[in-house]
Amino acid sequence: MMRTSVVVMAFGLLACGGGGEALDLGDRDPRCVSACAPREPSIEGTGAVCDTESQVRCLDECEARIAGTMTTCASCLVEEACLTTSSRCEDVSEPDFCTNEGCTTQGPEGSCSYPPGDQAAYEDCRRQVDPRREVSCTAIFRPSAECAELCDG
């Protein structure tokens, strides 16, 4: 059930195209649709979001990786895959600097200060220093060697 929810959610996100053109995912492998789903930033209106071209490249690469393989092999090859703006699938963010007087958050557009514990002010600062934008992303797949036992034979 969880896998179905992820695929349906990913389908919805990709169909919207992250603000760009809509992608037709009807003939795409659901495992690749899930693996290549763009990640939405936790705060609306902030952060780098993978562009449509990156999503298409990821889908093409994913489907080429699993073409002609058995189901267990294909699943292994796309497991832990992601479409990312960094060199890792895990989100890595720098913590904000806080004192008793205030906190400071940084992003591509500079820095912004907000009162400690004020979530609305924090989110406003994030929109200021890290506005939403579409960027080119990279698909990261696990090494094929990690799936050798499932794929050989």
C-alpha positions as CSV (number, residue, x, y, z in Angstrom):
1,M,0.0,0.0,0.0
2,M,2.8,2.4,0.9
3,R,4.6,1.7,-2.5
4,T,1.3,2.5,-4.3
5,S,0.9,5.8,-2.4
6,V,4.5,6.8,-3.3
7,V,4.0,6.0,-6.9
8,V,0.7,7.8,-7.1
9,M,2.2,10.8,-5.3
10,A,5.2,10.8,-7.6
11,F,3.0,10.5,-10.6
12,G,1.1,13.6,-9.5
13,L,4.2,15.6,-8.9
14,L,5.7,14.7,-12.2
15,A,2.5,15.2,-14.1
16,C,2.5,18.8,-12.8
17,G,6.1,19.1,-14.0
18,G,7.3,21.2,-11.1
19,G,5.9,24.3,-12.7
20,G,7.2,23.5,-16.1
21,E,5.6,21.4,-18.9
22,A,3.5,18.4,-18.0
23,L,5.1,15.0,-18.5
24,D,3.2,12.0,-19.9
25,L,4.0,9.2,-17.5
26,G,1.4,6.7,-18.7
27,D,3.9,4.5,-20.5
28,R,6.7,4.9,-17.9
29,D,7.8,2.2,-15.5
30,P,6.2,3.0,-12.1
31,R,9.5,2.1,-10.3
32,C,11.3,4.8,-12.4
33,V,8.4,7.3,-11.9
34,S,8.9,6.8,-8.1
35,A,12.7,7.0,-8.3
36,C,12.7,10.1,-10.5
37,A,10.1,12.1,-8.6
38,P,11.2,15.6,-7.8
39,R,11.5,16.4,-4.1
40,E,9.4,19.3,-2.9
41,P,11.0,21.6,-0.4
42,S,9.4,21.4,3.1
43,I,8.5,25.2,3.0
44,E,6.2,26.3,0.1
45,G,7.8,28.8,-2.2
46,T,11.4,27.9,-1.3
47,G,14.3,25.9,-2.6
48,A,15.7,24.3,-5.7
49,V,13.3,22.0,-7.6
50,C,14.5,19.7,-10.3
51,D,13.4,20.9,-13.8
52,T,11.4,18.8,-16.3
53,E,14.5,18.1,-18.5
54,S,16.2,16.5,-15.5
55,Q,13.2,14.3,-14.7
56,V,13.0,13.1,-18.3
57,R,16.8,12.3,-18.3
58,C,16.3,10.4,-15.0
59,L,13.4,8.4,-16.4
60,D,15.3,7.5,-19.6
61,E,18.3,6.5,-17.6
62,C,16.3,4.4,-15.2
63,E,14.3,2.6,-17.9
64,A,17.6,1.8,-19.8
65,R,19.1,0.4,-16.5
66,I,16.2,-2.0,-16.0
67,A,15.3,-2.9,-19.6
68,G,15.2,-6.7,-20.1
69,T,15.9,-7.5,-16.4
70,M,13.9,-9.7,-14.1
71,T,11.5,-7.9,-11.7
72,T,13.7,-8.5,-8.6
73,C,16.8,-7.3,-10.4
74,A,15.0,-4.2,-11.8
75,S,13.7,-3.3,-8.3
76,C,17.1,-3.7,-6.8
77,L,18.7,-1.4,-9.5
78,V,16.2,1.4,-8.8
79,E,16.0,1.0,-5.0
80,E,17.5,4.0,-3.2
81,A,17.7,6.0,-6.4
82,C,16.9,9.7,-6.4
83,L,16.9,12.8,-8.5
84,T,18.9,15.4,-6.6
85,T,20.6,18.8,-6.8
86,S,23.5,17.5,-4.8
87,S,25.9,14.5,-5.0
88,R,23.9,12.5,-2.4
89,C,20.3,11.3,-2.1
90,E,20.1,12.5,1.6
91,D,19.1,16.0,2.2
92,V,22.0,17.9,3.7
93,S,21.3,21.3,5.1
94,E,23.3,23.6,7.3
95,P,21.7,24.3,10.7
96,D,20.8,27.9,11.5
97,F,22.9,29.8,13.9
98,C,21.0,30.8,17.0
99,T,21.7,32.8,20.1
100,N,19.3,34.0,22.8
101,E,18.8,37.2,20.8
102,G,18.0,35.6,17.4
103,C,18.6,33.1,14.7
104,T,20.2,33.5,11.3
105,T,19.5,31.3,8.3
106,Q,21.6,31.4,5.1
107,G,20.8,30.6,1.4
108,P,21.8,31.4,-2.1
109,E,20.5,35.0,-1.8
110,G,22.3,35.8,1.5
111,S,21.2,35.6,5.1
112,C,18.2,36.6,7.2
113,S,17.6,36.8,10.9
114,Y,14.4,35.8,12.8
115,P,13.4,35.5,16.5
116,P,14.0,32.0,18.0
117,G,10.9,29.8,17.9
118,D,9.0,32.0,15.4
119,Q,8.2,29.5,12.7
120,A,6.4,32.1,10.4
121,A,9.4,34.4,10.6
122,Y,11.7,31.5,9.8
123,E,9.7,30.5,6.8
124,D,9.6,34.1,5.5
125,C,13.4,34.3,5.9
126,R,13.8,31.0,4.0
127,R,11.7,32.4,1.1
128,Q,13.9,35.5,1.1
129,V,17.3,33.7,1.1
130,D,16.3,30.5,-0.8
131,P,13.5,31.3,-3.2
132,R,11.9,28.5,-5.3
133,R,13.7,28.0,-8.6
134,E,14.0,25.2,-11.1
135,V,17.4,23.7,-11.6
136,S,19.2,20.9,-13.4
137,C,19.5,17.8,-11.3
138,T,21.4,14.5,-11.4
139,A,20.0,11.0,-11.1
140,I,21.8,8.8,-8.6
141,F,21.4,5.1,-8.8
142,R,23.0,2.4,-6.6
143,P,26.0,0.6,-8.2
144,S,24.9,-2.3,-10.4
145,A,27.4,-4.5,-8.5
146,E,25.2,-4.3,-5.4
147,C,22.5,-6.1,-7.3
148,A,24.7,-8.7,-8.9
149,E,23.2,-11.7,-7.0
150,L,19.7,-10.7,-8.1
151,C,20.6,-9.8,-11.6
152,D,23.0,-12.7,-12.6
153,G,21.2,-15.8,-13.6
